């Protein structure tokens, strides 16, 4: 066997084909195609015929099997039916075993009635035996009660009358007959095993039915009806299965019941040297096909007991394929046979084999015809080609005058004409080529000179730029380094070998791996030049940063890189600058972190005492014994504390803004109510300074919006506060208008959310701001000259306001004229909302006690600050709670274990174990799992809240806290019910009618109306008739909308005295 690779065989085949004549090259493929086509058609026809035979054979066997099964079912149903009729006759009294003549006539009538049975008989328990027989002639066999040792065999006519006695036979022992014994043993209707008749003339299959006395269950006798198996064989022989197919029936033990074979009519044989007969097995059949089929089934499946369902098989016998179908057959009386159908394939394939032979002959005839036609055609094609080949050989030797004798009008004729034209063109081209060679030699000389000049210029350019140049031969690993390259590293050209290993030795060990990886990656993908920075060692041993730039410039014909060039640039100074900048950045980040830590600590240290100040101010304000002056002093103290808290919050907010930790807390609210609350808040301050405060709301301004209400309120509060602070006289006006709509789609594109542009302007007539100060007015801790003169503020209000405006999708603009006033305009984006989206502001009332019939709530306070602990103790005990105070975490755990409080107020920052650890220890016990712990922290950050909840706290409150917030949390977690005072505490901003003082309206405002109208208004006010007053207000023209609004507000608030003051003026 050859060990050559497949490619060598292909090359040898091509080499041999190359030496073949063109005639054979044309003939052989044509002939091979013809033979292959006819052979393929013949083969496919043969396979299709064979497949069709398989289907026909299987259909035929299925049909024959169904017929045999149906015949057996119908035929074998008769004997059991006769027995059942006979038994019913006995049980009904119609038939009596004692009346022998009547019994003989009855059995003989049944024999004539059912022609499919060979004999009907009965055997009684006392030994009587009567048989009505059909074969070989109508007869009756009966025992003689008078002579029990004999049986009479009498011929009868069709009416049952005895004609003659054929013979007398010796009596046999009835109870040993197979049919009698089978019925008695089973005690029910049953088939007896197939047995030989007493005269050995054939085999019999009996259906047996035992008869019992109904009351005593005593056996009376056995009815038996026999099937003559010769009927089976006749039916099977009448069924044709192909030409030579066979049908046979076997029992599960392999004994043959019957077959369609002429050579095996009787399925039993005589024993050698005796007069006894025995049944034969199917494997012993005289029919060779039946014998072979049975043997195949026996060998493949072990026995006939393996077949539980119909199967179609095939096997080979004497080099012939046999189709085979096996069908199990069973009935209700225990019959269990197997029907086998076998058909030789040759019964169907004879015609197909004849067609195959004809196809082969046609293939041979087609091959001979194709060969003859191919030879003729190839000679006709190759003759002009031979002439053209001879002419080509002459031309190759320089002879352009060889005559071509091909004159045809087909493609070969066109080829000859083209060949003549080509010869003439080739002759002219050779002359032109000689002239071109001379011109090319001249141009090469010129280009060589230009290339030398170009290389000189490139060398000068590289030297002028300060970059080193290198050229790497990838095949030899030789590298050319320019003199500037050596100078950059401090080497001399003679001590610097021109190869790749020299460069590798100079690369910093930390850079060597990744530098090689970049170079290898560039060699795989050379489409883009590479650039990277790395370190090389100088002659002095120092490491110098180098910027390397290069690319592949030459490839071979397969795309493999052959040459790479590039430059080196000294970037050591730039790298040192970058290191210094990184150090400065790290120092700035460290300083910023230190600032954040400082602010957080300062916030905690300031909020803790401030919580005490504000808390006790609230507690003391509830004392009814205080004088008005003392109440005023408490209010001043409370306002000063609130002012200090706002300064702390401003500093923390600026820190959060700089760190990017401020986010919008959007909610739906009533914008008009917010504006009215601001006006109410600043009215007292403006009146105290003699200023006029005005709120102007545009008619189309939306009332309900969604944005961050607290941040919007803080921005407007800062602007109004500055306006009031820096306005010694005149007015302060707050206007709210609607800007242009801006549509924005949600991410899921399900609907479009429309954002409204809202513009709020604060206009004052104050001292104004210089133009050179407008550029820095929004910088942190920067104040104008007037701000510094006032000695108030931190310089953070405008900075925070601008950042909040940006966060809400807007900005703040300012215009000012020194001495005339300023205008600050805030623009924000807000989504429209509905009234149903706005949660009503809770009504807060002061808690003065606990509702009766509640548990005695135990409250534990854990706080290391005595003042804070005492403040909480005071607030909680005065309304009825039982309170204990722990000064640290350890004491808090001890009190909790002994006292089991309902709720724990846990300070976070404490010496020793802090509030987080204390809560975790309480939670670690089984009893502490259900404890309620609320954290109290002076650190107002979401991080502190998150840490507290993670430690196990149920809730979180920031110091300084409001009294109402404290009681609300206890109500939420404990379900406490309080007793409230009638005093309503302000909370947030609620929609309220605008209160106006006399200063809001002037007599000039009323002068726009007629005198009689003013007189009617005066009369209605004196009578306090609000309906009449409102009716008169409706008569005011709409262009005086402000007058209408203000008069309605005074009327709804029953401030008739204010209206009278205006009328009197």
Secondary structure in CASP SS format (residue, H / E / C, confidence):
PFRMAT SS
TARGET T0000
AUTHOR 0000-0000-0000
METHOD secondary structure of the structure
MODEL  1
X C 1.00
X C 1.00
X C 1.00
X C 1.00
X C 1.00
X H 1.00
X H 1.00
X H 1.00
X H 1.00
X H 1.00
X H 1.00
X H 1.00
X H 1.00
X H 1.00
X H 1.00
X H 1.00
X H 1.00
X H 1.00
X C 1.00
X C 1.00
X C 1.00
X H 1.00
X H 1.00
X H 1.00
X H 1.00
X H 1.00
X H 1.00
X H 1.00
X H 1.00
X H 1.00
X H 1.00
X H 1.00
X H 1.00
X H 1.00
X H 1.00
X H 1.00
X H 1.00
X H 1.00
X H 1.00
X H 1.00
X H 1.00
X H 1.00
X H 1.00
X H 1.00
X H 1.00
X H 1.00
X H 1.00
X H 1.00
X H 1.00
X H 1.00
X H 1.00
X H 1.00
X H 1.00
X H 1.00
X H 1.00
X H 1.00
X H 1.00
X H 1.00
X H 1.00
X H 1.00
X H 1.00
X H 1.00
X H 1.00
X H 1.00
X H 1.00
X H 1.00
X H 1.00
X H 1.00
X H 1.00
X H 1.00
X H 1.00
X H 1.00
X H 1.00
X H 1.00
X H 1.00
X H 1.00
X H 1.00
X H 1.00
X H 1.00
X H 1.00
X H 1.00
X H 1.00
X H 1.00
X H 1.00
X H 1.00
X H 1.00
X H 1.00
X H 1.00
X H 1.00
X H 1.00
X H 1.00
X C 1.00
X C 1.00
X C 1.00
X C 1.00
X C 1.00
X C 1.00
X C 1.00
X C 1.00
X H 1.00
X H 1.00
X H 1.00
X H 1.00
X H 1.00
X H 1.00
X H 1.00
X H 1.00
X H 1.00
X H 1.00
X H 1.00
X H 1.00
X H 1.00
X H 1.00
X C 1.00
X C 1.00
X C 1.00
X E 1.00
X E 1.00
X E 1.00
X E 1.00
X E 1.00
X E 1.00
X E 1.00
X E 1.00
X C 1.00
X C 1.00
X C 1.00
X C 1.00
X E 1.00
X E 1.00
X E 1.00
X E 1.00
X E 1.00
X C 1.00
X C 1.00
X C 1.00
X C 1.00
X C 1.00
X E 1.00
X E 1.00
X E 1.00
X E 1.00
X E 1.00
X C 1.00
X C 1.00
X C 1.00
X C 1.00
X C 1.00
X C 1.00
X E 1.00
X E 1.00
X E 1.00
X E 1.00
X E 1.00
X E 1.00
X E 1.00
X C 1.00
X C 1.00
X C 1.00
X C 1.00
X C 1.00
X E 1.00
X E 1.00
X E 1.00
X E 1.00
X E 1.00
X E 1.00
X E 1.00
X E 1.00
X E 1.00
X C 1.00
X C 1.00
X C 1.00
X H 1.00
X H 1.00
X H 1.00
X C 1.00
X H 1.00
X H 1.00
X H 1.00
X H 1.00
X H 1.00
X H 1.00
X H 1.00
X H 1.00
X H 1.00
X C 1.00
X C 1.00
X C 1.00
X E 1.00
X E 1.00
X C 1.00
X C 1.00
X C 1.00
X E 1.00
X E 1.00
X C 1.00
X C 1.00
X C 1.00
X C 1.00
X C 1.00
X C 1.00
X E 1.00
X E 1.00
X E 1.00
X E 1.00
X E 1.00
X E 1.00
X E 1.00
X E 1.00
X E 1.00
X E 1.00
X C 1.00
X C 1.00
X C 1.00
X C 1.00
X C 1.00
X C 1.00
X E 1.00
X E 1.00
X E 1.00
X E 1.00
X E 1.00
X E 1.00
X E 1.00
X E 1.00
X E 1.00
X E 1.00
X H 1.00
X H 1.00
X H 1.00
X H 1.00
X H 1.00
X H 1.00
X H 1.00
X H 1.00
X H 1.00
X H 1.00
X C 1.00
X C 1.00
X C 1.00
X C 1.00
X C 1.00
X C 1.00
X C 1.00
X E 1.00
X E 1.00
X E 1.00
X E 1.00
X E 1.00
X E 1.00
X C 1.00
X C 1.00
X C 1.00
X E 1.00
X E 1.00
X E 1.00
X E 1.00
X E 1.00
X C 1.00
X C 1.00
X C 1.00
X C 1.00
X C 1.00
X C 1.00
X C 1.00
X C 1.00
X E 1.00
X E 1.00
X E 1.00
X C 1.00
X C 1.00
X C 1.00
X C 1.00
X C 1.00
X C 1.00
X E 1.00
X E 1.00
X E 1.00
X C 1.00
X E 1.00
X H 1.00
X H 1.00
X H 1.00
X C 1.00
X C 1.00
X C 1.00
X H 1.00
X H 1.00
X H 1.00
X H 1.00
X H 1.00
X H 1.00
X H 1.00
X H 1.00
X H 1.00
X H 1.00
X H 1.00
X H 1.00
X H 1.00
X H 1.00
X C 1.00
X C 1.00
X H 1.00
X H 1.00
X H 1.00
X C 1.00
X C 1.00
X C 1.00
X C 1.00
X E 1.00
X E 1.00
X E 1.00
X E 1.00
X E 1.00
X E 1.00
X E 1.00
X C 1.00
X C 1.00
X E 1.00
X E 1.00
X E 1.00
X E 1.00
X E 1.00
X E 1.00
X E 1.00
X E 1.00
X E 1.00
X E 1.00
X E 1.00
X C 1.00
X C 1.00
X C 1.00
X C 1.00
X C 1.00
X E 1.00
X E 1.00
X E 1.00
X E 1.00
X E 1.00
X E 1.00
X E 1.00
X E 1.00
X E 1.00
X C 1.00
X H 1.00
X H 1.00
X H 1.00
X H 1.00
X H 1.00
X H 1.00
X H 1.00
X H 1.00
X H 1.00
X H 1.00
X H 1.00
X H 1.00
X H 1.00
X H 1.00
X H 1.00
X H 1.00
X H 1.00
X H 1.00
X H 1.00
X H 1.00
X H 1.00
X H 1.00
X H 1.00
X H 1.00
X H 1.00
X H 1.00
X H 1.00
X H 1.00
X H 1.00
X H 1.00
X H 1.00
X H 1.00
X H 1.00
X H 1.00
X H 1.00
X H 1.00
X H 1.00
X H 1.00
X H 1.00
X H 1.00
X H 1.00
X H 1.00
X H 1.00
X H 1.00
X H 1.00
X H 1.00
X H 1.00
X H 1.00
X H 1.00
X H 1.00
X H 1.00
X C 1.00
X C 1.00
X C 1.00
X C 1.00
X C 1.00
X C 1.00
X C 1.00
X C 1.00
X C 1.00
X C 1.00
X C 1.00
X C 1.00
X C 1.00
X C 1.00
X H 1.00
X H 1.00
X H 1.00
X H 1.00
X H 1.00
X H 1.00
X H 1.00
X H 1.00
X H 1.00
X H 1.00
X H 1.00
X H 1.00
X H 1.00
X H 1.00
X H 1.00
X H 1.00
X H 1.00
X H 1.00
X H 1.00
X H 1.00
X H 1.00
X H 1.00
X H 1.00
X H 1.00
X H 1.00
X H 1.00
X H 1.00
X H 1.00
X H 1.00
X H 1.00
X H 1.00
X H 1.00
X H 1.00
X H 1.00
X H 1.00
X H 1.00
X H 1.00
X H 1.00
X H 1.00
X H 1.00
X H 1.00
X H 1.00
X H 1.00
X H 1.00
X H 1.00
X H 1.00
X H 1.00
X H 1.00
X H 1.00
X H 1.00
X H 1.00
X H 1.00
X H 1.00
X H 1.00
X H 1.00
X C 1.00
X C 1.00
X E 1.00
X E 1.00
X E 1.00
X E 1.00
X E 1.00
X E 1.00
X C 1.00
X C 1.00
X C 1.00
X C 1.00
X E 1.00
X E 1.00
X E 1.00
X E 1.00
X C 1.00
X H 1.00
X H 1.00
X H 1.00
X H 1.00
X H 1.00
X H 1.00
X H 1.00
X C 1.00
X C 1.00
X C 1.00
X H 1.00
X H 1.00
X H 1.00
X C 1.00
X C 1.00
X C 1.00
X E 1.00
X H 1.00
X H 1.00
X H 1.00
X H 1.00
X H 1.00
X H 1.00
X H 1.00
X E 1.00
X C 1.00
X H 1.00
X H 1.00
X H 1.00
X H 1.00
X H 1.00
X H 1.00
X H 1.00
X H 1.00
X H 1.00
X H 1.00
X H 1.00
X H 1.00
X H 1.00
X H 1.00
X H 1.00
X H 1.00
X C 1.00
X C 1.00
X C 1.00
X C 1.00
X C 1.00
X E 1.00
X E 1.00
X E 1.00
X E 1.00
X E 1.00
X E 1.00
X E 1.00
X E 1.00
X C 1.00
X C 1.00
X C 1.00
X C 1.00
X C 1.00
X E 1.00
X E 1.00
X E 1.00
X E 1.00
X E 1.00
X E 1.00
X E 1.00
X E 1.00
X E 1.00
X E 1.00
X E 1.00
X E 1.00
X E 1.00
X C 1.00
X C 1.00
X C 1.00
X C 1.00
X C 1.00
X E 1.00
X E 1.00
X E 1.00
X E 1.00
X E 1.00
X E 1.00
X E 1.00
X E 1.00
X E 1.00
X E 1.00
X C 1.00
X H 1.00
X H 1.00
X H 1.00
X H 1.00
X H 1.00
X H 1.00
X H 1.00
X H 1.00
X H 1.00
X H 1.00
X H 1.00
X H 1.00
X H 1.00
X H 1.00
X H 1.00
X H 1.00
X H 1.00
X H 1.00
X H 1.00
X H 1.00
X H 1.00
X H 1.00
X H 1.00
X H 1.00
X H 1.00
X H 1.00
X H 1.00
X H 1.00
X H 1.00
X H 1.00
X H 1.00
X H 1.00
X H 1.00
X H 1.00
X H 1.00
X H 1.00
X H 1.00
X H 1.00
X H 1.00
X H 1.00
X H 1.00
X H 1.00
X H 1.00
X H 1.00
X H 1.00
X H 1.00
X H 1.00
X H 1.00
X H 1.00
X H 1.00
X C 1.00
X C 1.00
X C 1.00
X C 1.00
X C 1.00
X C 1.00
X H 1.00
X H 1.00
X H 1.00
X H 1.00
X H 1.00
X H 1.00
X H 1.00
X H 1.00
X H 1.00
X H 1.00
X H 1.00
X H 1.00
X H 1.00
X H 1.00
X H 1.00
X H 1.00
X H 1.00
X H 1.00
X H 1.00
X H 1.00
X H 1.00
X H 1.00
X H 1.00
X H 1.00
X H 1.00
X H 1.00
X H 1.00
X H 1.00
X H 1.00
X H 1.00
X H 1.00
X H 1.00
X C 1.00
X C 1.00
X C 1.00
X C 1.00
X C 1.00
X C 1.00
X C 1.00
X E 1.00
X E 1.00
X E 1.00
X E 1.00
X H 1.00
X H 1.00
X H 1.00
X H 1.00
X H 1.00
X H 1.00
X H 1.00
X H 1.00
X H 1.00
X H 1.00
X H 1.00
X H 1.00
X H 1.00
X H 1.00
X H 1.00
X H 1.00
X H 1.00
X H 1.00
X H 1.00
X C 1.00
X C 1.00
X E 1.00
X E 1.00
X E 1.00
X E 1.00
X E 1.00
X E 1.00
X C 1.00
X C 1.00
X C 1.00
X C 1.00
X C 1.00
X C 1.00
X E 1.00
X E 1.00
X E 1.00
X E 1.00
X C 1.00
X H 1.00
X H 1.00
X H 1.00
X H 1.00
X H 1.00
X H 1.00
X H 1.00
X H 1.00
X H 1.00
X H 1.00
X H 1.00
X H 1.00
X H 1.00
X H 1.00
X H 1.00
X H 1.00
X H 1.00
X C 1.00
X C 1.00
X C 1.00
X C 1.00
X C 1.00
X E 1.00
X E 1.00
X E 1.00
X E 1.00
X E 1.00
X E 1.00
X E 1.00
X E 1.00
X E 1.00
X E 1.00
X E 1.00
X E 1.00
X E 1.00
X E 1.00
X E 1.00
X C 1.00
X C 1.00
X C 1.00
X C 1.00
X C 1.00
X C 1.00
X E 1.00
X E 1.00
X E 1.00
X E 1.00
X E 1.00
X E 1.00
X E 1.00
X E 1.00
X E 1.00
X E 1.00
X E 1.00
X E 1.00
X E 1.00
X C 1.00
X C 1.00
X C 1.00
X C 1.00
X C 1.00
X C 1.00
X H 1.00
X H 1.00
X H 1.00
X H 1.00
X H 1.00
X H 1.00
X C 1.00
X C 1.00
X C 1.00
X C 1.00
X C 1.00
X C 1.00
X C 1.00
X C 1.00
X H 1.00
X H 1.00
X H 1.00
X H 1.00
X H 1.00
X H 1.00
X C 1.00
X C 1.00
X C 1.00
X C 1.00
X C 1.00
X C 1.00
X H 1.00
X H 1.00
X H 1.00
X H 1.00
X H 1.00
X H 1.00
X H 1.00
X H 1.00
X H 1.00
X H 1.00
X H 1.00
X C 1.00
X C 1.00
X C 1.00
X E 1.00
X E 1.00
X E 1.00
X E 1.00
X E 1.00
X E 1.00
X E 1.00
X C 1.00
X C 1.00
X C 1.00
X E 1.00
X E 1.00
X E 1.00
X E 1.00
X E 1.00
X E 1.00
X E 1.00
X E 1.00
X E 1.00
X E 1.00
X E 1.00
X E 1.00
X C 1.00
X C 1.00
X H 1.00
X H 1.00
X H 1.00
X C 1.00
X C 1.00
X C 1.00
X C 1.00
X C 1.00
X C 1.00
X E 1.00
X E 1.00
X E 1.00
X E 1.00
X E 1.00
X E 1.00
X E 1.00
X C 1.00
X C 1.00
X C 1.00
X C 1.00
X C 1.00
X C 1.00
X C 1.00
X E 1.00
X E 1.00
X E 1.00
X E 1.00
X E 1.00
X C 1.00
X C 1.00
X C 1.00
X H 1.00
X H 1.00
X H 1.00
X H 1.00
X H 1.00
X H 1.00
X H 1.00
X H 1.00
X H 1.00
X H 1.00
X H 1.00
X H 1.00
X C 1.00
X C 1.00
X C 1.00
X C 1.00
X E 1.00
X E 1.00
X E 1.00
X E 1.00
X E 1.00
X C 1.00
X C 1.00
X H 1.00
X H 1.00
X H 1.00
X H 1.00
X H 1.00
X H 1.00
X H 1.00
X H 1.00
X H 1.00
X H 1.00
X H 1.00
X C 1.00
X C 1.00
X C 1.00
X E 1.00
X E 1.00
X E 1.00
X E 1.00
X E 1.00
X C 1.00
X C 1.00
X C 1.00
X C 1.00
X C 1.00
X C 1.00
X C 1.00
X H 1.00
X H 1.00
X H 1.00
X H 1.00
X H 1.00
X H 1.00
X H 1.00
X H 1.00
X H 1.00
X C 1.00
X C 1.00
X C 1.00
X H 1.00
X H 1.00
X H 1.00
X H 1.00
X C 1.00
X C 1.00
X E 1.00
X E 1.00
X E 1.00
X E 1.00
X E 1.00
X C 1.00
X C 1.00
X C 1.00
X C 1.00
X H 1.00
X H 1.00
X H 1.00
X H 1.00
X H 1.00
X H 1.00
X H 1.00
X H 1.00
X H 1.00
X H 1.00
X C 1.00
X C 1.00
X C 1.00
X E 1.00
X E 1.00
X E 1.00
X E 1.00
X C 1.00
X C 1.00
X C 1.00
X C 1.00
X H 1.00
X H 1.00
X H 1.00
X H 1.00
X H 1.00
X H 1.00
X H 1.00
X H 1.00
X H 1.00
X H 1.00
X H 1.00
X H 1.00
X C 1.00
X C 1.00
X C 1.00
X E 1.00
X E 1.00
X E 1.00
X E 1.00
X E 1.00
X E 1.00
X E 1.00
X E 1.00
X C 1.00
X C 1.00
X C 1.00
X C 1.00
X C 1.00
X C 1.00
X C 1.00
X C 1.00
X C 1.00
X C 1.00
X C 1.00
X C 1.00
X H 1.00
X H 1.00
X H 1.00
X C 1.00
X C 1.00
X H 1.00
X H 1.00
X H 1.00
X H 1.00
X C 1.00
X C 1.00
X C 1.00
X C 1.00
X H 1.00
X H 1.00
X H 1.00
X H 1.00
X H 1.00
X H 1.00
X H 1.00
X H 1.00
X H 1.00
X H 1.00
X H 1.00
X H 1.00
X C 1.00
X C 1.00
X C 1.00
X H 1.00
X H 1.00
X H 1.00
X H 1.00
X H 1.00
X H 1.00
X H 1.00
X H 1.00
X C 1.00
X C 1.00
X C 1.00
X C 1.00
X H 1.00
X H 1.00
X H 1.00
X H 1.00
X H 1.00
X H 1.00
X H 1.00
X H 1.00
X H 1.00
X H 1.00
X H 1.00
X H 1.00
X H 1.00
X H 1.00
X H 1.00
X C 1.00
X C 1.00
X C 1.00
X H 1.00
X H 1.00
X H 1.00
X H 1.00
X H 1.00
X H 1.00
X H 1.00
X H 1.00
X H 1.00
X C 1.00
END
